[in-house]
């Protein structure tokens, strides 16, 4: 347990360093405090295009985007990137309205969204480009308990207000040695449309179909609970509320020094949310998209040893054809960096899971063909 706490604090220090330095640089400005690490990360970036590049979407990838933007703009001072973390649903809507160059989403475009994208992508349509992965941590704040195991049915019942006390028999059965208090469970979910919500719903609907009968939508579907905006908002509510539980990308659990649930998947040992364990699950995914679309089909029912099943993949969504000429070169340049070895190399130290090599290679092959 001491090792788990030490690893979490070490990751906290790394995450805090990345976030504190993740400032947007202007095209005409310079960062006199740019670190040698940032300069090294920026050394091999090829700069194309210039001007403002607007994007929005997933809050889950915000910490990674901050680090990417800092490195990219250190090398490419004629490009100013502004990424708004407004949630996957909001990002997709802004992109479909034609106000951004690309969107970040923790779930792939739906068929109706692909149809709508044809109005924005003149002669083409929207495609999903996987860019990073990560575990969706189910984190909690319960005094006296820093090691907790839950399974899919129990998580489903907690978030559907069917289990209301921390000493419920179902939780006791999974944690026979824990001193569980009779504290009321305070479950928090996202108030905004979120791919993180959708991925949690997909996991629960697949792994606990008898206990989670809701459609896997970006908006919260279950009964009860309390809401907060964005991953940061949910994490903050969990941090300040005794008896709270919530879900968000792992980097938010790390940054707030929150304990996270180990998931009993039916494997030999319960699995904790780590970048490595998420990568094991993502590597089991299959590409279901066609052509330049690289949408993935994740295996939420995996029982592979050490594979953490509650995972998300964040996609950058752009047009295969018909991207705006003014931002096309900069978009391709930035995404070439983020999908490349240097960009992917930033992810593990921030708590994210880099793309498996096979998937990363396909993404790198598609980006130069965007037009």
DRENDO-1510 file (C-alpha; in Angstrom, 1 decimal, always signed):
<recs>
REC; n; res; u; v; w
REC; 1; UNK; +0.0; +0.0; +0.0 .
REC; 2; UNK; +2.9; +2.3; +0.7 .
REC; 3; UNK; +4.3; +1.6; -2.7 .
REC; 4; UNK; +0.9; +2.5; -4.3 .
REC; 5; UNK; +0.9; +5.8; -2.4 .
REC; 6; UNK; +4.5; +6.5; -3.4 .
REC; 7; UNK; +3.8; +5.9; -7.1 .
REC; 8; UNK; +0.7; +8.1; -6.9 .
REC; 9; UNK; +2.7; +11.0; -5.4 .
REC; 10; UNK; +5.4; +10.6; -7.9 .
REC; 11; UNK; +2.9; +10.7; -10.7 .
REC; 12; UNK; +1.3; +13.8; -9.0 .
REC; 13; UNK; +4.6; +15.6; -9.2 .
REC; 14; UNK; +5.0; +14.8; -12.9 .
REC; 15; UNK; +1.4; +15.8; -13.7 .
REC; 16; UNK; +1.6; +19.0; -11.8 .
REC; 17; UNK; +4.8; +20.0; -13.5 .
REC; 18; UNK; +3.2; +19.4; -16.9 .
REC; 19; UNK; +0.1; +21.3; -16.1 .
REC; 20; UNK; +1.9; +24.3; -14.5 .
REC; 21; UNK; +3.9; +24.7; -17.6 .
REC; 22; UNK; +1.1; +24.2; -20.1 .
REC; 23; UNK; +0.5; +27.8; -21.1 .
REC; 24; UNK; -0.5; +28.8; -24.6 .
REC; 25; UNK; +2.2; +30.7; -26.4 .
REC; 26; UNK; +1.3; +33.5; -28.8 .
REC; 27; UNK; +2.7; +33.7; -32.3 .
REC; 28; UNK; +4.8; +36.8; -31.6 .
REC; 29; UNK; +5.8; +35.9; -28.0 .
REC; 30; UNK; +8.5; +33.9; -26.5 .
REC; 31; UNK; +8.8; +31.8; -23.3 .
REC; 32; UNK; +11.9; +32.8; -21.5 .
REC; 33; UNK; +11.4; +30.0; -19.0 .
REC; 34; UNK; +11.2; +27.2; -21.5 .
REC; 35; UNK; +12.9; +24.2; -20.0 .
REC; 36; UNK; +15.6; +22.2; -21.7 .
REC; 37; UNK; +13.2; +19.3; -21.7 .
REC; 38; UNK; +10.7; +21.3; -23.7 .
REC; 39; UNK; +13.3; +22.5; -26.1 .
REC; 40; UNK; +14.4; +18.9; -26.6 .
REC; 41; UNK; +10.9; +17.7; -27.2 .
REC; 42; UNK; +10.3; +20.5; -29.7 .
REC; 43; UNK; +13.6; +19.9; -31.6 .
REC; 44; UNK; +12.2; +17.4; -34.2 .
REC; 45; UNK; +8.8; +19.0; -34.8 .
REC; 46; UNK; +8.2; +20.0; -38.4 .
REC; 47; UNK; +6.3; +23.3; -38.6 .
REC; 48; UNK; +3.7; +23.8; -41.4 .
REC; 49; UNK; +1.1; +26.4; -41.6 .
REC; 50; UNK; +0.7; +29.5; -39.4 .
REC; 51; UNK; -1.9; +31.6; -37.6 .
REC; 52; UNK; -4.6; +30.5; -35.2 .
REC; 53; UNK; -5.6; +26.9; -34.8 .
REC; 54; UNK; -8.8; +26.5; -32.8 .
REC; 55; UNK; -10.0; +23.1; -31.4 .
REC; 56; UNK; -12.2; +22.0; -28.5 .
REC; 57; UNK; -13.6; +18.9; -26.9 .
REC; 58; UNK; -12.6; +16.2; -24.4 .
REC; 59; UNK; -11.6; +17.3; -20.9 .
REC; 60; UNK; -9.9; +13.9; -20.5 .
REC; 61; UNK; -7.1; +14.8; -22.9 .
REC; 62; UNK; -6.6; +18.4; -21.6 .
REC; 63; UNK; -3.5; +17.6; -19.6 .
REC; 64; UNK; -1.9; +15.9; -22.6 .
REC; 65; UNK; -2.9; +18.7; -25.0 .
REC; 66; UNK; -1.4; +21.3; -22.7 .
REC; 67; UNK; +2.0; +19.5; -22.9 .
REC; 68; UNK; +1.7; +19.0; -26.6 .
REC; 69; UNK; +0.8; +22.6; -27.3 .
REC; 70; UNK; +3.7; +23.9; -25.2 .
REC; 71; UNK; +6.2; +21.7; -27.1 .
REC; 72; UNK; +4.7; +22.4; -30.5 .
REC; 73; UNK; +4.6; +26.2; -30.0 .
REC; 74; UNK; +8.1; +26.3; -28.7 .
REC; 75; UNK; +9.1; +25.0; -32.2 .
REC; 76; UNK; +6.4; +26.6; -34.3 .
REC; 77; UNK; +6.1; +30.2; -33.1 .
REC; 78; UNK; +4.0; +31.3; -36.1 .
REC; 79; UNK; +1.2; +29.0; -35.0 .
REC; 80; UNK; -1.1; +29.7; -32.0 .
REC; 81; UNK; -3.2; +26.8; -30.8 .
REC; 82; UNK; -6.2; +27.3; -28.6 .
REC; 83; UNK; -7.8; +24.1; -27.2 .
REC; 84; UNK; -11.0; +24.5; -25.1 .
REC; 85; UNK; -11.8; +21.6; -22.8 .
REC; 86; UNK; -15.6; +21.8; -23.0 .
REC; 87; UNK; -16.4; +18.1; -23.2 .
REC; 88; UNK; -16.6; +15.7; -26.0 .
REC; 89; UNK; -20.2; +16.5; -26.9 .
REC; 90; UNK; -19.5; +20.3; -27.0 .
REC; 91; UNK; -16.3; +19.8; -29.1 .
REC; 92; UNK; -18.1; +17.7; -31.7 .
REC; 93; UNK; -20.9; +20.2; -31.9 .
REC; 94; UNK; -18.5; +23.2; -32.4 .
REC; 95; UNK; -16.7; +21.3; -35.1 .
REC; 96; UNK; -19.9; +20.3; -36.9 .
REC; 97; UNK; -20.8; +24.0; -36.8 .
REC; 98; UNK; -17.5; +24.8; -38.6 .
REC; 99; UNK; -16.0; +26.9; -35.9 .
REC; 100; UNK; -13.0; +24.7; -35.1 .
REC; 101; UNK; -10.3; +22.9; -37.1 .
REC; 102; UNK; -10.7; +19.7; -35.3 .
REC; 103; UNK; -12.5; +18.2; -32.3 .
REC; 104; UNK; -11.3; +16.0; -29.4 .
REC; 105; UNK; -13.8; +13.3; -28.4 .
REC; 106; UNK; -13.6; +10.3; -26.1 .
REC; 107; UNK; -16.1; +8.4; -28.3 .
REC; 108; UNK; -16.2; +8.1; -32.1 .
REC; 109; UNK; -18.7; +10.0; -34.3 .
REC; 110; UNK; -22.1; +8.4; -34.5 .
REC; 111; UNK; -23.6; +7.7; -37.9 .
REC; 112; UNK; -25.8; +10.8; -37.8 .
REC; 113; UNK; -22.8; +12.9; -36.8 .
REC; 114; UNK; -20.9; +11.5; -39.8 .
REC; 115; UNK; -23.9; +12.5; -42.0 .
REC; 116; UNK; -23.9; +16.0; -40.6 .
REC; 117; UNK; -20.1; +16.3; -41.1 .
REC; 118; UNK; -20.6; +16.2; -44.9 .
REC; 119; UNK; -21.9; +19.8; -44.7 .
REC; 120; UNK; -18.6; +20.9; -43.1 .
REC; 121; UNK; -16.3; +18.6; -45.0 .
REC; 122; UNK; -16.9; +19.7; -48.6 .
REC; 123; UNK; -16.5; +16.5; -50.7 .
REC; 124; UNK; -15.6; +14.4; -47.7 .
REC; 125; UNK; -16.7; +13.5; -44.2 .
REC; 126; UNK; -15.5; +13.3; -40.6 .
REC; 127; UNK; -13.0; +10.7; -39.6 .
REC; 128; UNK; -11.9; +9.5; -36.1 .
REC; 129; UNK; -8.1; +9.5; -35.5 .
REC; 130; UNK; -7.2; +7.7; -32.2 .
REC; 131; UNK; -4.6; +9.8; -30.4 .
REC; 132; UNK; -4.3; +8.6; -26.8 .
REC; 133; UNK; -5.7; +6.2; -24.4 .
REC; 134; UNK; -6.2; +6.0; -20.7 .
REC; 135; UNK; -8.0; +4.3; -17.8 .
REC; 136; UNK; -11.2; +5.8; -16.5 .
REC; 137; UNK; -10.5; +5.8; -12.8 .
REC; 138; UNK; -13.4; +5.2; -10.4 .
REC; 139; UNK; -12.0; +7.2; -7.5 .
REC; 140; UNK; -13.4; +7.7; -4.0 .
REC; 141; UNK; -12.9; +9.6; -0.8 .
REC; 142; UNK; -13.6; +7.4; +2.2 .
REC; 143; UNK; -11.9; +8.0; +5.5 .
REC; 144; UNK; -10.0; +5.0; +6.7 .
REC; 145; UNK; -10.2; +3.1; +3.4 .
REC; 146; UNK; -7.4; +3.4; +0.9 .
REC; 147; UNK; -7.7; +0.0; -0.8 .
REC; 148; UNK; -11.0; -0.9; -2.4 .
REC; 149; UNK; -12.1; -3.6; -4.8 .
REC; 150; UNK; -15.3; -3.3; -6.8 .
REC; 151; UNK; -16.7; -5.3; -9.8 .
REC; 152; UNK; -18.9; -4.2; -12.6 .
REC; 153; UNK; -22.3; -5.1; -11.1 .
REC; 154; UNK; -21.4; -3.3; -7.8 .
REC; 155; UNK; -20.2; -0.1; -9.7 .
REC; 156; UNK; -23.4; -0.1; -11.7 .
REC; 157; UNK; -25.6; -0.4; -8.6 .
REC; 158; UNK; -23.6; +2.4; -6.9 .
REC; 159; UNK; -24.0; +4.8; -9.8 .
REC; 160; UNK; -27.6; +3.9; -10.2 .
REC; 161; UNK; -28.4; +4.6; -6.5 .
REC; 162; UNK; -29.2; +1.0; -5.7 .
REC; 163; UNK; -26.3; +0.7; -3.3 .
REC; 164; UNK; -26.4; +3.6; -0.9 .
REC; 165; UNK; -24.1; +2.8; +2.0 .
REC; 166; UNK; -20.4; +2.0; +2.0 .
REC; 167; UNK; -20.9; -1.0; +4.3 .
REC; 168; UNK; -23.4; -2.6; +1.9 .
REC; 169; UNK; -23.1; -6.4; +1.9 .
REC; 170; UNK; -22.1; -6.4; -1.8 .
REC; 171; UNK; -19.1; -4.1; -1.1 .
REC; 172; UNK; -18.2; -6.1; +2.1 .
REC; 173; UNK; -18.1; -9.3; +0.1 .
REC; 174; UNK; -15.5; -7.9; -2.3 .
REC; 175; UNK; -13.5; -6.3; +0.6 .
REC; 176; UNK; -13.7; -8.8; +3.5 .
REC; 177; UNK; -10.7; -7.2; +5.4 .
REC; 178; UNK; -11.6; -3.6; +5.0 .
REC; 179; UNK; -13.2; -1.5; +7.8 .
REC; 180; UNK; -16.1; -0.1; +5.8 .
REC; 181; UNK; -18.1; +2.6; +7.5 .
REC; 182; UNK; -21.8; +3.1; +7.3 .
REC; 183; UNK; -21.2; +6.4; +5.5 .
REC; 184; UNK; -23.7; +7.4; +2.8 .
REC; 185; UNK; -22.4; +7.0; -0.7 .
REC; 186; UNK; -22.2; +10.4; -2.6 .
REC; 187; UNK; -22.0; +9.5; -6.3 .
REC; 188; UNK; -20.9; +12.2; -8.7 .
REC; 189; UNK; -21.3; +12.2; -12.5 .
REC; 190; UNK; -20.7; +14.6; -15.3 .
REC; 191; UNK; -23.3; +17.4; -16.0 .
REC; 192; UNK; -22.0; +18.0; -19.5 .
REC; 193; UNK; -22.0; +15.6; -22.4 .
REC; 194; UNK; -18.9; +13.5; -22.0 .
REC; 195; UNK; -17.2; +10.7; -23.8 .
REC; 196; UNK; -15.9; +9.6; -20.4 .
REC; 197; UNK; -19.5; +9.1; -19.3 .
REC; 198; UNK; -20.2; +7.2; -22.5 .
REC; 199; UNK; -17.2; +4.9; -22.1 .
REC; 200; UNK; -18.2; +4.1; -18.5 .
REC; 201; UNK; -21.7; +3.4; -19.7 .
REC; 202; UNK; -20.4; +1.1; -22.4 .
REC; 203; UNK; -18.3; -0.8; -19.9 .
REC; 204; UNK; -21.1; -1.2; -17.4 .
REC; 205; UNK; -23.6; -2.2; -20.1 .
REC; 206; UNK; -21.2; -4.8; -21.5 .
REC; 207; UNK; -19.8; -6.2; -18.2 .
REC; 208; UNK; -22.9; -5.9; -16.1 .
REC; 209; UNK; -25.9; -6.0; -18.5 .
REC; 210; UNK; -28.2; -7.2; -15.8 .
REC; 211; UNK; -27.6; -4.2; -13.6 .
REC; 212; UNK; -27.0; -1.4; -16.2 .
REC; 213; UNK; -29.7; -1.1; -18.8 .
REC; 214; UNK; -29.1; +2.4; -19.9 .
REC; 215; UNK; -28.1; +3.4; -23.4 .
REC; 216; UNK; -24.4; +4.4; -23.7 .
REC; 217; UNK; -24.9; +8.1; -24.4 .
REC; 218; UNK; -22.6; +11.1; -23.7 .
REC; 219; UNK; -25.2; +12.5; -21.3 .
REC; 220; UNK; -25.7; +10.9; -17.9 .
REC; 221; UNK; -28.5; +8.3; -18.0 .
REC; 222; UNK; -28.8; +6.8; -14.5 .
REC; 223; UNK; -30.9; +7.8; -11.6 .
REC; 224; UNK; -29.9; +9.9; -8.6 .
REC; 225; UNK; -26.4; +11.1; -7.8 .
REC; 226; UNK; -24.9; +14.6; -8.1 .
REC; 227; UNK; -23.4; +16.3; -11.1 .
REC; 228; UNK; -20.4; +18.5; -11.8 .
REC; 229; UNK; -19.0; +20.0; -14.9 .
REC; 230; UNK; -16.0; +18.5; -16.6 .
REC; 231; UNK; -13.6; +15.9; -15.3 .
REC; 232; UNK; -11.9; +18.5; -13.1 .
REC; 233; UNK; -15.2; +19.4; -11.5 .
REC; 234; UNK; -16.1; +15.8; -10.7 .
REC; 235; UNK; -12.6; +15.2; -9.3 .
REC; 236; UNK; -12.9; +18.3; -7.1 .
REC; 237; UNK; -16.2; +17.3; -5.7 .
REC; 238; UNK; -14.9; +13.8; -4.8 .
REC; 239; UNK; -11.8; +15.3; -3.2 .
REC; 240; UNK; -13.8; +17.6; -0.9 .
REC; 241; UNK; -16.7; +15.2; +0.0 .
REC; 242; UNK; -16.3; +12.3; +2.5 .
REC; 243; UNK; -18.1; +9.2; +1.1 .
REC; 244; UNK; -17.8; +10.4; -2.5 .
REC; 245; UNK; -17.2; +8.4; -5.6 .
REC; 246; UNK; -16.8; +9.6; -9.2 .
REC; 247; UNK; -15.2; +8.8; -12.5 .
REC; 248; UNK; -12.6; +10.6; -14.6 .
REC; 249; UNK; -9.5; +10.0; -16.6 .
REC; 250; UNK; -6.6; +8.8; -14.4 .
REC; 251; UNK; -4.5; +12.0; -14.5 .
REC; 252; UNK; -7.3; +13.8; -12.6 .
REC; 253; UNK; -7.1; +11.2; -9.8 .
REC; 254; UNK; -3.4; +11.6; -9.7 .
REC; 255; UNK; -3.5; +15.4; -9.7 .
REC; 256; UNK; -5.9; +15.3; -6.8 .
REC; 257; UNK; -4.2; +12.5; -4.9 .
REC; 258; UNK; -7.3; +10.4; -4.9 .
REC; 259; UNK; -7.6; +6.7; -4.2 .
REC; 260; UNK; -9.0; +4.6; -7.1 .
REC; 261; UNK; -10.9; +1.4; -7.2 .
REC; 262; UNK; -9.3; -1.8; -8.3 .
REC; 263; UNK; -11.6; -3.7; -10.6 .
REC; 264; UNK; -12.4; -7.4; -10.2 .
REC; 265; UNK; -12.7; -8.5; -13.8 .
REC; 266; UNK; -12.6; -12.2; -13.1 .
REC; 267; UNK; -8.9; -12.4; -13.7 .
REC; 268; UNK; -6.5; -13.8; -11.1 .
REC; 269; UNK; -6.2; -10.5; -9.3 .
REC; 270; UNK; -8.2; -7.2; -9.2 .
REC; 271; UNK; -6.7; -4.7; -11.7 .
REC; 272; UNK; -5.8; -1.1; -10.8 .
REC; 273; UNK; -6.0; +1.8; -13.2 .
REC; 274; UNK; -2.5; +2.4; -14.6 .
REC; 275; UNK; -1.3; +3.5; -18.0 .
REC; 276; UNK; +0.3; +0.1; -18.6 .
REC; 277; UNK; -2.8; -1.8; -17.6 .
REC; 278; UNK; -5.0; +0.4; -19.8 .
REC; 279; UNK; -2.6; -0.2; -22.7 .
REC; 280; UNK; -3.1; -4.0; -22.3 .
REC; 281; UNK; -6.8; -3.5; -22.8 .
REC; 282; UNK; -6.5; -1.1; -25.7 .
REC; 283; UNK; -4.1; -3.4; -27.5 .
REC; 284; UNK; -7.0; -5.9; -27.6 .
REC; 285; UNK; -9.2; -3.4; -29.6 .
REC; 286; UNK; -10.1; -3.8; -33.2 .
REC; 287; UNK; -10.4; -1.1; -35.9 .
REC; 288; UNK; -14.0; -0.9; -36.9 .
REC; 289; UNK; -13.8; +2.2; -39.1 .
REC; 290; UNK; -13.4; +2.1; -42.9 .
REC; 291; UNK; -11.1; +3.9; -45.1 .
REC; 292; UNK; -9.3; +6.8; -43.3 .
REC; 293; UNK; -11.7; +6.4; -40.3 .
REC; 294; UNK; -9.8; +4.5; -37.5 .
REC; 295; UNK; -12.6; +4.2; -34.9 .
REC; 296; UNK; -11.9; +1.4; -32.5 .
REC; 297; UNK; -14.0; -1.4; -30.9 .
REC; 298; UNK; -12.8; -1.8; -27.3 .
REC; 299; UNK; -13.2; -5.0; -25.4 .
REC; 300; UNK; -14.8; -4.0; -22.2 .
REC; 301; UNK; -15.3; -7.6; -21.1 .
REC; 302; UNK; -11.6; -8.5; -21.1 .
REC; 303; UNK; -10.4; -10.9; -18.4 .
REC; 304; UNK; -6.8; -10.8; -19.5 .
REC; 305; UNK; -4.4; -10.6; -16.6 .
REC; 306; UNK; -3.5; -7.1; -15.7 .
REC; 307; UNK; -5.8; -5.5; -18.3 .
REC; 308; UNK; -7.8; -2.6; -16.9 .
REC; 309; UNK; -11.2; -2.8; -18.5 .
REC; 310; UNK; -12.6; +0.8; -18.0 .
REC; 311; UNK; -10.7; +2.6; -20.7 .
REC; 312; UNK; -11.2; +5.4; -23.2 .
REC; 313; UNK; -9.6; +6.3; -26.4 .
REC; 314; UNK; -9.6; +10.0; -27.3 .
REC; 315; UNK; -10.0; +10.7; -31.0 .
REC; 316; UNK; -9.1; +13.9; -32.9 .
REC; 317; UNK; -11.8; +14.4; -35.4 .
REC; 318; UNK; -11.2; +16.1; -38.7 .
REC; 319; UNK; -12.3; +15.8; -42.4 .
REC; 320; UNK; -10.8; +13.2; -44.6 .
REC; 321; UNK; -11.5; +15.7; -47.4 .
REC; 322; UNK; -12.6; +19.3; -47.3 .
REC; 323; UNK; -10.7; +20.7; -44.3 .
REC; 324; UNK; -10.4; +24.5; -44.2 .
REC; 325; UNK; -7.4; +25.5; -46.4 .
REC; 326; UNK; -6.3; +28.2; -43.9 .
REC; 327; UNK; -5.8; +25.6; -41.1 .
REC; 328; UNK; -5.2; +22.4; -42.9 .
REC; 329; UNK; -1.4; +22.5; -42.9 .
REC; 330; UNK; -1.2; +23.5; -39.3 .
REC; 331; UNK; -3.7; +20.8; -38.3 .
REC; 332; UNK; -1.7; +18.1; -40.1 .
REC; 333; UNK; +1.6; +19.4; -38.7 .
REC; 334; UNK; +0.3; +19.4; -35.1 .
REC; 335; UNK; -1.4; +15.9; -35.4 .
REC; 336; UNK; +1.7; +14.5; -37.0 .
REC; 337; UNK; +3.6; +15.6; -33.9 .
REC; 338; UNK; +1.1; +14.3; -31.4 .
REC; 339; UNK; +0.8; +10.9; -33.1 .
REC; 340; UNK; +4.6; +10.6; -33.6 .
REC; 341; UNK; +7.1; +9.0; -31.3 .
REC; 342; UNK; +7.9; +12.3; -29.5 .
REC; 343; UNK; +4.3; +13.2; -28.9 .
REC; 344; UNK; +3.3; +9.8; -27.8 .
REC; 345; UNK; +6.4; +9.7; -25.6 .
REC; 346; UNK; +4.9; +12.5; -23.5 .
REC; 347; UNK; +1.8; +10.5; -22.4 .
REC; 348; UNK; +3.0; +7.9; -19.9 .
REC; 349; UNK; +4.5; +10.4; -17.5 .
REC; 350; UNK; +1.2; +12.3; -17.5 .
REC; 351; UNK; -0.8; +9.1; -16.6 .
REC; 352; UNK; -2.1; +8.4; -20.2 .
REC; 353; UNK; -1.7; +5.3; -22.3 .
REC; 354; UNK; +0.2; +5.8; -25.6 .
REC; 355; UNK; -1.3; +4.2; -28.7 .
REC; 356; UNK; -0.3; +0.6; -29.4 .
REC; 357; UNK; +2.3; +0.6; -32.2 .
REC; 358; UNK; +0.0; -1.0; -34.8 .
REC; 359; UNK; -2.7; +1.6; -34.3 .
REC; 360; UNK; -0.2; +4.5; -34.1 .
REC; 361; UNK; +1.3; +3.5; -37.4 .
REC; 362; UNK; -2.1; +3.6; -39.1 .
REC; 363; UNK; -2.8; +7.0; -37.7 .
REC; 364; UNK; +0.5; +8.3; -38.9 .
REC; 365; UNK; -0.3; +7.0; -42.3 .
REC; 366; UNK; -3.7; +8.7; -42.5 .
REC; 367; UNK; -2.7; +12.3; -41.4 .
REC; 368; UNK; -0.6; +13.2; -44.4 .
REC; 369; UNK; -3.5; +12.2; -46.7 .
REC; 370; UNK; -6.0; +14.6; -45.1 .
REC; 371; UNK; -7.0; +17.3; -47.6 .
</recs>
